[in-house]
Amino acid sequence: MKKIFFIITLSVIFFNNSLAQSKTEAQNIFAKSYDYVNDFEKILTSKQVETLKEALKSCDTKTNNKILIITTPTLGSYTELADYSLELDKYLNTNLKIDASILLVISKQLRQIQIRGVEKLRNKLSDKEVEIILSTFVIPELKKGDYFKGLQEGTIQIIKKLEL
């Protein structure tokens, strides 16, 4: 009887530990700190990062809307960029206390881009307008391989909408 109880106890402990590890693993894919531009995929030069950062910082000061750009080579345990960016947004708000108005998440390796905005900006920047910005200004430059110009043009267009 003691052996059965012991085996059941060990099984419960190992089962709980495996669940806890997968939850921690999901959070560990996100960085411990974030700035305006977070080039984890290393697709931008340091000068390009600084140029984008200055524009985004200026937008934050003028409009009180924080835009973050994140490049990532992988989605970790997530299968869709939309899920990854949603969880990243939650992580930023909950764990790091960063209230980003707009997240622009891009992966060169996965050939995907996602712009996630907060509901309060819908009157300034609709889903249709985001789609137009992506298809007109960002994606054509990405197809040419110029990630900096695509991100720069996209953020300029977003900032213009926010400043109205």
QUITA-V267392 format. One record per backbone hydrogen bond with DSSP energy under -1.0 kcal/mol. NH is the residue of the N-H (numbers start at 1). CO is the residue of the C=O. Records with the same first field share a line. If there is no record, write none. Layout:
# QUITA-V267392
NH=CO / CO
This chain:
# QUITA-V267392
5=1
6=2
7=3
8=4
9=5
10=6
11=7
12=8
13=9
14=10
15=11
16=12
17=13
18=14
19=15
20=16
21=17
22=18
23=19
24=20
25=21
26=22
27=23
28=24
30=27
38=69
40=38 / 71
49=45
50=46
51=47
52=48
53=49
54=50
55=51
56=52
57=53
58=54
59=55
60=56
61=57
62=58
63=59
64=60
68=102
69=36
70=104
71=38
72=106
78=75
84=80
85=81
86=82
87=83
88=84
89=85
90=86
91=87
92=88
93=89
94=90
95=91
96=91
98=92
100=98
101=66
102=66
103=116
104=68
105=114
106=70
107=112
112=107
114=105
116=103
118=101
121=118
122=119
124=121
125=121
130=126
131=127
132=128
133=129
134=130
135=131
136=132
137=133
138=133
139=134
142=138
143=139
145=142
146=141
147=145
150=146
151=147
152=148
153=149
154=150
155=151
156=152
157=153
158=154
159=155
160=156
161=157
162=158
163=159
